[in-house]
Amino acid sequence: MKLLYIVPNVNNEGGVARVLAIKANYLLEKLGYEVHILTQNNGNSPLFYSFNEKIVFHDMILKGSGFQFVNSYRKSLKNKIKTINPDIILVCDNGLKAYTIPFILKTKIPIIFEIHGSKFIQEKQNNKHEVLTKLKLLFKDYSAKKFTKFVALSNESLKEWNLTNGIVIPNPLWFKTNQFPDLNSKKVIVVARHSYEKGLERLLLIWQKVVQKHPDWILDIYGKPNSDLGLQKLAQSLNLSNNVAFYEPVKDINEKYLEASFYVMTSHYEGFPMVLIEAMASGLPCVAYDCPCGPRAIISNDENGFLVENGNENDFVEAINLLIENKNKRFRMAETAKKSTEKYNIDIIMQTWNELFVEIKTK
């Protein structure tokens, strides 16, 4: 069976690219699928993550803006689909243009939409034009019903939509380790690109309060920098230069988890944050804001971590301080965290995908 994934790009260190590499490699190597990936505007070179050399990459060069861009997208997409002729198309794109695909293609080929973020991800950043925002959301709702299947990563994510074609398939955990982190380390870790949705500015304000009580603790931030966001400058202005370390993304992030004592997340919104599962699989308790719509699907409050009311800075500081000061609780939560990730075993998750593909093709 021939699968085609449509994505904006895979030449980055983001979560979608990492999960796609994991799934595409498994589908080809373990289940015998022929896998094609269609990107946009040179979005597949150079690759940050490892893709099997037998995976076939294609790229659309989209030009112009407004109507010209949409027309370029329509023509390029139709031409590529005709050339590749897949059995199933999978769309992994949170952009509004991805919702036009059922109307552009008008094909009998089954089309699956994978939602990797909150339904409101773009609109929450651009909420100045209320009428336009409402129209975009209405279009998303209408379009989502036109896909053969609409796959959410958690029940919480699916609840944002009112669909009869929706199902839940979580992302798979890409590694398994018998090692345990150094929970005596005075380090806390976060893995996130420097962007609005990841809420790192909220974390720095929280961390300023934490180090007033625990000045010997360090926050390690791994993620692609963005000078426009000014996080390094904010850290300096908060006198955190000795308590915050910024690092570029690394491929062996699982090794970095083992150097920390727990994980923190202050995102404004999420889809299904794999970093929480990775951290827990490594044996780290997690503290996260209960933002829409990912953390609550993963964290069981006061068991494998703390789920804090979204935006409640004082409660977040209190949760961090509790983990710092109570080593026994840290260790108990770490054991629970590790066990709680067993359900994301890659063999289980990918078998679910395999069953979905077979079901769709035999209808």
VENWOVEN-V270224 format. One record per residue. N is the residue number from 1. OMEGA is omega in whole degrees, 0 to 359 (none if undefined). D_CENTER is the distance of its C-alpha to the mean C-alpha in Angstrom with 2 decimals. Layout:
n-><N:N>
omega-><OMEGA:OMEGA>
d_center-><D_CENTER:D_CENTER>
This chain:
n-><1:2:3:4:5:6:7:8:9:10:11:12:13:14:15:16:17:18:19:20:21:22:23:24:25:26:27:28:29:30:31:32:33:34:35:36:37:38:39:40:41:42:43:44:45:46:47:48:49:50:51:52:53:54:55:56:57:58:59:60:61:62:63:64:65:66:67:68:69:70:71:72:73:74:75:76:77:78:79:80:81:82:83:84:85:86:87:88:89:90:91:92:93:94:95:96:97:98:99:100:101:102:103:104:105:106:107:108:109:110:111:112:113:114:115:116:117:118:119:120:121:122:123:124:125:126:127:128:129:130:131:132:133:134:135:136:137:138:139:140:141:142:143:144:145:146:147:148:149:150:151:152:153:154:155:156:157:158:159:160:161:162:163:164:165:166:167:168:169:170:171:172:173:174:175:176:177:178:179:180:181:182:183:184:185:186:187:188:189:190:191:192:193:194:195:196:197:198:199:200:201:202:203:204:205:206:207:208:209:210:211:212:213:214:215:216:217:218:219:220:221:222:223:224:225:226:227:228:229:230:231:232:233:234:235:236:237:238:239:240:241:242:243:244:245:246:247:248:249:250:251:252:253:254:255:256:257:258:259:260:261:262:263:264:265:266:267:268:269:270:271:272:273:274:275:276:277:278:279:280:281:282:283:284:285:286:287:288:289:290:291:292:293:294:295:296:297:298:299:300:301:302:303:304:305:306:307:308:309:310:311:312:313:314:315:316:317:318:319:320:321:322:323:324:325:326:327:328:329:330:331:332:333:334:335:336:337:338:339:340:341:342:343:344:345:346:347:348:349:350:351:352:353:354:355:356:357:358:359:360:361:362:363>
omega-><183:180:174:174:176:183:176:179:175:182:179:184:183:183:180:179:181:180:179:177:180:184:182:179:181:181:180:188:186:187:172:178:169:188:175:178:180:181:185:175:178:184:179:179:351:183:176:179:184:174:177:184:180:175:184:180:175:180:174:174:184:186:174:178:179:183:181:179:180:179:177:178:181:182:182:182:181:179:180:179:179:181:185:179:182:173:180:176:177:182:179:186:180:182:183:182:180:181:178:188:179:182:179:189:182:186:174:177:177:180:179:176:175:180:184:179:177:176:187:190:181:184:180:177:185:186:180:182:189:182:179:178:179:179:178:181:176:178:177:180:181:183:183:180:185:178:179:174:178:188:174:184:178:176:179:178:182:181:178:184:176:190:171:181:183:174:180:171:180:172:180:174:190:179:176:182:175:179:179:183:176:185:172:179:178:180:173:185:170:179:184:174:180:180:185:188:182:171:183:177:177:181:180:178:176:184:177:179:180:186:173:179:183:187:181:179:184:174:177:180:178:180:181:183:178:185:181:181:173:183:179:179:178:178:178:181:178:181:182:185:181:185:178:177:178:180:173:176:177:181:182:184:179:177:180:176:184:180:186:178:172:186:179:178:181:182:172:175:183:172:175:190:180:181:177:180:178:181:179:178:177:179:180:168:182:173:183:170:178:182:173:357:190:188:183:177:187:184:170:190:178:175:176:179:178:175:188:176:185:178:181:186:183:178:179:177:181:180:178:181:179:179:178:189:184:184:180:179:178:182:179:179:180:179:179:180:182:180:186:181:183:182:179:178:187:180:179:183:183:174:176:176:180:179:178:179:180:180:181:184:182:179:none>
d_center-><26.81:25.13:21.49:20.13:16.49:16.36:13.68:14.31:14.13:13.16:15.21:12.70:10.85:7.31:4.42:5.73:9.04:8.96:8.28:10.77:13.15:13.23:13.93:16.24:18.18:18.70:19.84:22.26:23.52:23.77:24.21:26.04:24.10:24.63:21.30:21.16:18.39:19.27:17.89:19.38:21.57:21.51:17.80:18.39:20.52:20.48:17.67:15.71:14.77:17.57:18.16:21.36:24.19:25.12:22.03:23.41:21.77:22.94:22.47:23.57:25.23:24.94:27.58:28.80:27.45:27.83:29.78:30.25:26.53:26.07:29.12:27.96:24.66:26.77:29.29:26.99:24.81:27.96:29.55:26.70:26.46:30.23:30.23:27.52:28.63:25.75:26.22:22.79:20.36:16.60:14.87:11.23:11.70:11.02:14.32:17.48:19.22:17.16:18.88:22.20:21.91:23.90:26.61:26.72:27.01:29.20:29.02:29.73:26.88:24.30:21.07:17.87:15.10:11.53:9.84:6.07:6.92:10.16:13.33:14.63:12.07:14.70:17.68:17.10:17.32:20.31:22.32:25.68:26.71:26.70:28.38:26.11:23.03:24.66:25.51:21.98:20.79:23.84:23.12:19.56:21.22:23.98:22.00:19.58:22.78:23.88:21.35:22.65:19.71:16.73:14.04:11.83:9.61:11.93:15.36:14.39:12.21:15.16:17.59:16.62:18.31:21.89:21.88:24.08:22.04:18.83:17.70:15.02:13.63:10.96:9.02:11.67:12.31:13.35:16.12:18.91:21.10:24.41:24.38:24.07:23.08:25.86:25.65:28.68:26.85:26.88:23.38:20.16:16.85:13.63:11.01:9.61:10.73:13.77:12.99:14.18:11.17:10.49:14.13:15.49:18.88:18.99:18.42:21.26:23.58:22.93:23.48:26.73:28.06:27.05:28.89:31.96:32.42:30.86:31.60:31.12:27.37:24.82:21.22:19.37:16.56:14.75:13.11:14.38:17.21:18.16:21.85:21.77:19.85:22.51:20.84:23.35:26.17:25.05:25.01:28.49:29.80:28.77:30.65:27.68:28.43:29.50:26.73:23.54:22.61:20.21:19.07:17.64:14.64:16.09:15.63:17.20:14.91:16.00:19.43:18.52:17.30:20.84:22.42:21.16:22.34:19.30:15.81:15.17:12.52:13.95:11.31:13.07:10.44:6.98:5.85:5.47:4.78:5.86:7.83:9.94:10.86:11.63:13.66:15.43:16.24:17.79:19.80:18.45:18.83:16.15:16.94:14.60:15.48:15.54:13.63:12.71:11.32:9.07:11.14:14.29:13.21:12.90:15.46:19.10:20.86:23.50:22.84:19.82:19.09:19.64:18.06:19.62:20.62:18.42:20.34:22.97:23.38:26.40:24.91:21.95:24.62:26.62:23.88:23.35:27.12:27.59:25.42:27.21:30.60:30.37:29.88:30.79:28.09:25.54:26.76:26.93:23.38:22.25:24.06:22.62:19.02:19.65:21.29:18.68:16.17:18.82:17.78:14.62:17.11:16.27:19.76:19.46:16.18:17.43:20.81:19.43:18.11:21.52:23.38:21.64:22.60:26.10:26.53:25.66:27.99:30.83:31.04>
